[in-house]
């Protein structure tokens, strides 16, 4: 098989097209999520929940958050392990769920998770009984009867029921069926939610997931997508890559876009640096004095380049989208400034807030 020689510019354009951030827009939310394969659930309220930002940045004024709520409500989309996915993709995870206890991953975290779940078998059975009787329920309404606490240096430390529910979800025992007041996950028995007649065998499911991942990224490292697609080398970038052949030699027409900090175009920070040569970090966990771009700065895309960051915040009590700064990584031309400001105005309109510029 021929190895494709790809310039950085071609790599960027392939990535932008695959993520549906070029000038053409998808027909609707379901078509979009099927192409992207997932929307990450991140409810940080600084500007808007990430899933809404990702959908709006592709669909524009055609998108309303109620569309996502409706799609989740009728299960055209499902929430699975922190990601919103097309419901039909559940079949690609069922075999791994069924095999969760048998997998032996040397040097991985899986064995630790499995041992902790086994040590809390009584609590796991209590959760299943409680959900069978009273579900769906948020984690905080389920008694903690764990014998061994969950230890972590992060926010999940000693949040035993929540962590156990998340691992029971990976086992295929429970499922998220909604959110209480838009935030706390509601859990129920998976048997009430998932169909039981559609399971893709594990090897084929792994291959199909890799194909979907490459289709959504356009170009990715071999370690991320295995041997699907076709081999590629990116000029000036080390490593072995795979490219979606459907994205090769396609016309490109770019536009301006404001991205969520966890948008899949920038989520892989290493790929972002290598292909887009863009310096960016999410700084919400840094002390204010050490931030360069802001608490929840949105990467700014223009054409096939990431050109800056928007430091903005939604002030709902005041009814404004407050723009603190627009950081330019490269000098904005007049055309760039016009297109980016139009996108900022569109974001304020989408959020139903008045725009307050610095």
TORSERO-46414 format. One line per 2 residues: number of its first residue (from 0); for each residue x, y, z of C-alpha. Coordinates in Angstrom, 1 decimal. Layout:
<sites>
NUM> X Y Z  ...
</sites>
This chain:
<sites>
0> 0.0 0.0 0.0  1.3 3.4 -0.9
2> 2.4 5.8 1.9  0.8 9.2 1.4
4> 3.1 12.2 1.7  1.1 14.9 3.4
6> 2.1 18.5 4.1  1.2 20.2 7.4
8> -1.3 22.3 5.5  -2.9 19.2 4.0
10> -2.9 17.5 7.4  -4.7 20.5 8.9
12> -7.3 20.7 6.2  -8.0 17.0 6.4
14> -8.4 17.3 10.2  -10.7 20.4 9.9
16> -12.9 18.8 7.2  -13.2 15.5 9.1
18> -14.4 17.5 12.2  -16.9 19.4 10.0
20> -15.4 22.7 10.7  -15.0 23.8 7.1
22> -17.6 26.0 5.3  -20.1 23.3 4.6
24> -22.3 22.5 7.6  -24.0 19.2 8.5
26> -27.7 18.8 7.9  -28.5 18.2 11.6
28> -27.4 17.1 15.0  -27.6 13.3 14.4
30> -25.6 13.5 11.2  -23.0 15.6 13.0
32> -22.6 13.2 16.0  -22.4 10.2 13.7
34> -19.5 11.9 11.9  -17.8 13.0 15.1
36> -18.6 9.7 16.9  -19.0 11.5 20.2
38> -19.6 14.7 22.1  -17.8 14.9 25.4
40> -19.9 15.6 28.5  -18.3 18.5 30.2
42> -20.7 20.7 32.1  -18.3 23.5 33.0
44> -20.6 26.6 32.8  -17.9 29.2 32.1
46> -19.3 29.8 28.6  -21.6 26.8 27.9
48> -21.5 23.0 28.3  -18.9 21.6 25.9
50> -21.4 19.4 24.0  -23.5 22.5 23.2
52> -20.4 24.5 22.1  -19.2 21.7 19.8
54> -22.6 21.3 18.2  -23.1 25.1 17.8
56> -19.6 25.5 16.3  -20.6 23.1 13.5
58> -24.4 23.7 13.1  -24.5 27.4 13.8
60> -27.9 29.0 14.3  -29.6 25.8 13.3
62> -28.6 24.3 16.6  -30.6 24.6 19.9
64> -29.6 22.8 23.2  -33.2 21.5 23.3
66> -32.3 19.4 20.2  -29.6 17.6 22.2
68> -32.0 17.1 25.1  -34.7 15.7 22.7
70> -32.2 13.3 21.0  -31.1 12.0 24.4
72> -34.7 11.8 25.6  -35.8 9.6 22.7
74> -32.5 7.7 22.7  -31.4 8.6 19.3
76> -28.3 9.6 21.2  -27.1 8.0 24.4
78> -24.7 8.9 27.2  -22.1 6.2 27.6
80> -19.0 6.5 29.9  -18.9 10.3 29.8
82> -19.6 10.6 26.1  -22.7 11.3 24.0
84> -22.8 8.8 21.2  -25.2 7.6 18.4
86> -27.4 5.0 19.9  -26.4 2.4 17.3
88> -22.8 2.6 18.4  -23.7 0.9 21.7
90> -23.5 -2.4 19.9  -19.7 -1.7 19.5
92> -19.2 -1.7 23.2  -21.4 -4.5 24.4
94> -18.8 -7.3 23.9  -16.3 -5.4 26.0
96> -18.9 -4.9 28.7  -19.6 -8.6 28.8
98> -15.9 -9.4 28.9  -15.0 -6.7 31.5
100> -14.3 -9.2 34.3  -12.2 -11.5 32.2
102> -9.9 -9.0 30.5  -6.3 -9.0 31.8
104> -4.4 -5.9 30.9  -0.8 -6.1 32.1
106> 0.4 -2.9 33.6  -2.9 -1.2 33.1
108> -5.5 0.2 35.5  -8.1 -2.3 34.6
110> -6.9 -4.9 37.0  -7.0 -2.4 39.9
112> -10.6 -1.4 38.9  -11.6 -5.1 38.7
114> -10.2 -5.9 42.1  -11.9 -2.9 43.7
116> -15.3 -3.8 42.2  -14.8 -7.4 43.4
118> -14.0 -6.2 46.9  -17.2 -4.2 47.0
120> -19.5 -7.0 45.7  -22.0 -6.4 48.4
122> -22.4 -2.7 47.7  -22.7 -3.5 43.9
124> -25.6 -5.9 44.6  -27.2 -3.3 46.9
126> -27.0 -0.7 44.1  -28.6 -3.1 41.7
128> -31.4 -3.9 44.2  -32.0 -0.2 44.9
130> -32.2 0.7 41.2  -34.5 -2.3 40.5
132> -36.9 -1.0 43.2  -36.6 2.8 42.9
134> -34.6 3.6 39.8  -33.7 5.8 38.1
136> -31.8 7.6 40.8  -28.8 10.0 41.1
138> -25.8 8.6 42.9  -26.3 10.8 46.0
140> -29.6 9.0 46.7  -28.0 5.6 46.8
142> -26.6 4.5 50.2  -22.9 3.8 50.4
144> -22.3 0.3 51.7  -18.8 -0.2 50.2
146> -16.4 -2.1 52.3  -13.3 -0.7 50.6
148> -13.3 3.0 49.9  -12.2 4.4 46.5
150> -8.8 6.2 46.9  -7.8 9.0 44.6
152> -5.8 12.2 44.7  -8.6 13.8 42.6
154> -12.2 14.8 43.2  -13.5 11.2 43.2
156> -11.7 10.3 46.4  -14.1 8.4 48.7
158> -17.0 9.0 46.3  -17.6 5.3 46.4
160> -21.1 5.0 45.0  -20.4 7.3 42.0
162> -17.1 5.5 41.2  -18.8 2.1 41.5
164> -21.7 3.2 39.3  -19.2 4.3 36.6
166> -17.4 0.9 36.7  -20.8 -0.9 36.7
168> -21.6 1.1 33.6  -18.4 -0.2 32.0
170> -19.5 -3.7 32.9  -22.9 -3.2 31.3
172> -24.9 -3.4 34.5  -26.2 0.1 34.8
174> -26.8 3.0 32.4  -27.3 6.7 32.4
176> -30.9 7.5 31.4  -30.9 11.3 31.9
178> -29.7 14.1 34.2  -31.5 15.7 37.1
180> -31.8 19.5 36.6  -29.4 19.1 33.7
182> -26.4 18.1 35.9  -26.5 15.0 38.1
184> -26.6 11.7 36.2  -29.7 9.5 36.7
186> -28.8 5.8 36.8  -30.9 2.8 36.1
188> -30.5 -0.9 35.3  -29.0 -1.3 31.8
190> -31.5 -4.1 31.1  -34.2 -1.5 31.1
192> -32.4 0.7 28.7  -30.2 -1.3 26.3
194> -31.5 -3.7 23.7  -30.3 -7.2 24.3
196> -30.1 -8.4 20.7  -27.4 -6.3 19.1
198> -23.9 -7.2 20.0  -20.9 -6.9 17.6
200> -18.1 -9.4 18.3  -15.2 -7.9 20.1
202> -12.6 -8.1 17.3  -14.9 -6.6 14.7
204> -16.2 -4.0 17.2  -12.6 -2.8 17.8
206> -12.0 -2.5 14.1  -15.2 -0.6 13.5
208> -14.5 1.8 16.4  -11.0 2.5 14.9
210> -12.6 3.2 11.5  -15.1 5.6 13.1
212> -12.3 7.3 15.0  -10.2 7.8 11.9
214> -13.1 9.0 10.0  -13.8 11.6 12.6
216> -10.2 12.7 12.9  -9.2 12.5 9.3
218> -5.6 11.8 10.2  -4.2 10.2 13.3
220> -1.3 8.3 14.7  -1.2 4.5 14.2
222> -1.4 3.9 18.0  -4.7 5.7 18.0
224> -6.4 4.0 15.1  -4.4 0.8 14.5
226> -4.2 -0.3 10.9  -7.3 1.2 9.5
228> -7.2 3.8 6.7  -4.0 4.2 4.7
230> -0.4 5.0 5.8  0.8 8.6 5.7
232> 3.8 10.7 6.6  3.4 14.3 7.5
234> 6.2 16.7 6.4  8.2 17.8 9.4
236> 6.3 15.6 11.9  7.7 12.4 13.4
238> 5.9 9.2 13.7  3.6 6.9 11.7
240> 0.2 8.2 10.7  -3.0 6.8 9.1
242> -5.2 8.9 6.9  -8.8 8.5 5.9
244> -8.5 8.0 2.1  -12.0 9.6 1.6
246> -10.4 12.9 2.8  -7.5 12.9 0.4
248> -7.6 15.4 -2.6  -10.8 17.0 -1.4
250> -11.5 20.8 -2.0  -11.3 22.9 1.1
252> -13.2 26.1 2.0  -12.5 27.3 5.5
254> -14.3 29.7 7.9  -14.0 31.1 11.4
256> -15.0 29.0 14.4  -14.8 29.2 18.2
258> -14.0 25.8 19.8  -14.6 24.2 23.1
260> -11.4 23.6 25.0  -12.1 19.9 24.7
262> -13.1 20.0 21.1  -11.7 16.9 19.3
264> -9.8 19.2 16.9  -7.6 20.3 19.9
266> -8.2 17.5 22.5  -5.1 15.7 21.5
268> -2.7 18.4 22.5  0.3 16.7 21.0
270> -1.3 16.4 17.6  -2.5 20.0 17.9
272> 1.1 21.2 18.4  2.5 19.0 15.7
274> 0.0 19.7 12.9  -1.4 23.1 13.9
276> 1.7 24.4 15.7  -0.7 25.9 18.3
278> 0.3 26.7 21.9  -2.7 26.1 24.1
280> -3.7 24.8 27.6  -6.9 24.8 29.5
282> -6.1 27.1 32.4  -9.1 26.7 34.6
284> -7.1 24.7 37.1  -4.3 27.3 37.3
286> -4.1 30.2 39.8  -5.5 33.3 38.1
288> -2.1 35.0 38.3  -0.5 32.3 36.2
290> -3.1 32.2 33.4  -1.9 33.5 30.0
292> -5.2 33.3 28.1  -8.0 33.0 30.7
294> -10.0 30.6 32.8  -11.8 28.9 29.9
296> -10.3 30.4 26.7  -11.8 29.1 23.5
298> -9.4 28.3 20.7  -10.1 30.3 17.5
300> -10.0 28.6 14.2  -9.7 30.5 10.9
302> -9.5 28.5 7.8  -7.1 25.7 8.5
304> -5.1 27.5 11.2  -5.7 28.0 14.9
306> -5.0 31.7 15.2  -5.8 32.8 18.8
308> -7.9 32.4 21.9  -11.1 34.0 23.1
310> -11.2 34.7 26.8  -14.9 35.0 27.5
312> -17.4 34.2 30.2  -21.2 33.9 30.4
314> -22.6 36.1 33.2  -26.1 34.8 33.4
316> -27.3 37.0 36.3  -26.1 40.1 34.3
318> -27.4 38.7 31.0  -24.1 39.2 29.2
320> -21.4 37.3 27.4  -18.4 39.1 28.8
322> -15.3 39.1 26.5  -12.3 39.8 28.6
324> -9.7 39.5 25.8  -9.1 38.2 22.2
326> -5.6 36.9 22.1  -4.0 36.9 18.7
328> -1.4 34.3 18.0  -0.9 35.9 14.6
330> -1.9 39.4 13.6  -5.5 39.3 12.4
332> -6.2 40.7 9.0  -9.3 42.8 8.4
334> -11.1 39.8 6.9  -10.1 37.6 9.9
336> -11.2 40.2 12.4  -14.5 40.6 10.7
338> -15.2 36.9 10.5  -14.1 36.2 14.1
340> -16.2 39.1 15.5  -19.2 37.8 13.6
342> -18.7 34.4 15.2  -18.4 36.0 18.7
344> -21.6 37.9 18.1  -23.3 34.6 16.9
346> -22.1 32.9 20.1  -23.8 35.7 22.2
348> -27.0 35.3 20.2  -26.9 31.5 20.6
350> -26.5 31.9 24.4  -29.3 34.6 24.5
352> -26.9 37.0 26.1  -25.8 40.6 25.2
354> -22.3 40.9 24.0  -19.9 42.9 26.2
356> -16.6 43.6 24.5  -13.4 44.7 26.3
</sites>
